[in-house]
Amino acid sequence: MTTTIAVAGKGGVGKTTVAAMAIKYLAKSGRGAILAIDADPSSNLNMVLGLDLTWTVGEIREDMLSKVKESITAAGAAMGGLPDGVSKREYLDYEVRSSLSEGIDFDLIAMGRGEGPGCYCAVNHNLREVIDGIADHYRYVVVDNEAGMEHLSRRTTRDVQHLLIVSDPTQRGIVAAGRIAGFRNELDINIENAYLIINRLPAGEMPPALRKAVDALDVPLLGTIPETHDITEFEFSGRPLVAMNDDSPVYQAIAAMLEKIL
């Protein structure tokens, strides 16, 4: 059975850092094969994982639609065909599997940019089936989401066992986290568990006003991540975050949280 962990939150709160540390923890604990899905259009999860990225799912989709249009223009054929008799499903399956960035401990699929003008319903349906079929071969799937979660129901039919909603230690961040928590009930997929994570919390106790706002949410606080300088040093150097030492306070905090829920 595949366990899916999705990381969500407003922009700039550290979703990608949490996703990277979660992948590092799963790899170190030897829990099984891991697939990372970068669902943020900026596609930078590969950098923190130390993997090359040559092709995104969005680029594959656009390339396929371009080939279909060229075929229609050249031959006046009905919509649905590709050169050499290749079906859309076969093309997408081959290209998405070829785009997979393979690492030693984990693999990566990057979704890339969203849809352009035109109808994408049939293409996205095929893409969902292709990506879900690939994910079935992994014990864990970790999804780094864009600011919202709309794409989860558009691009995958997978249920999510654990949704990690990340916030910074601000009232605005908590309000955004609350909206995301509420939005999870409107999706076409089932989210079994949802948790709040406060990132970059300065040393010391959580301020009373912030604690009150956290307690008012309908998701439990899973834990906090301390504000440290080790992440900044990695960002400056461009080194992948998964190479961070195991004694890093950031990694230790996220590892302890995952130990609770897995």
Steps between C-alpha positions, in 0.01 A plus 500: 500500500625848411496770767466853362628800695403842364662826615300822461509863615517854369805606301827548683423304818749221429286229339786376282733482800246288691448276196876454457554415866207257491657324200838493677338342807315236298817411310713475816244288683490249213122493483485421128518662158416872489353711220516878532248702299579868451159657444623859526525670158835649603640143506791531742456189712765334285758752624448419868505129415816524288335360185513621140176611337478472122126487426179581689155350463368839386756510219411145400131591483564809287735310270242228444223749424730677256567172318127425484427844350777455244353163402152650456636787290701267278242229443166642609470209741255493788627604841656213692787375287875544508755429229581131439171390654609558860209562737495791742512264798799312359683824426436646845592177677831471316597867535407534868692185588796629297485834685536330838813628677652198671705529817664241724238523775207671325362600160332821384224610265456876445155620393622835363280780373123491496271474203506752218196603292285220368333182626714271713236276657575184303877553517494561875290187551765295322776674696329418829484134407864495386636673813283293735617184323864599551439593865350159572849352478628710792448451872488875562401797285591849626324788319638855524195711418458845359348762732152353467393138462273524196738297287468196726154423363595608146825309465462195718221277624710370788375522856729685739576330829681795660463868408766721660391865500804723555480852642750759612459636857273790400130571528478529121662163460260339746199654321627361167555159660143506630366572153700213354377271777140590414558461128603138543135407552407632155738281300398194301759289681500364853744651751517271800709712738600868504754666726647845554875565510641835615828571321780741597382546855750713695656344809275491806130440560235575242353848568156478669322682216646259244415200717140621526474528120650152456262346754203652313574303181322173422832322443733389780849643538741222406812692603725799448825550310757734658644798318862413419779617273594161350221522239622846395854371450375223273286747303799730444724217382238318292572170674205257513320510835492120520878519556441683828646331808269276697557709812349809334222639723280536192543137396464375856173689545345369178625145560337503846169613349499228237588242762177595675268455204655212304 
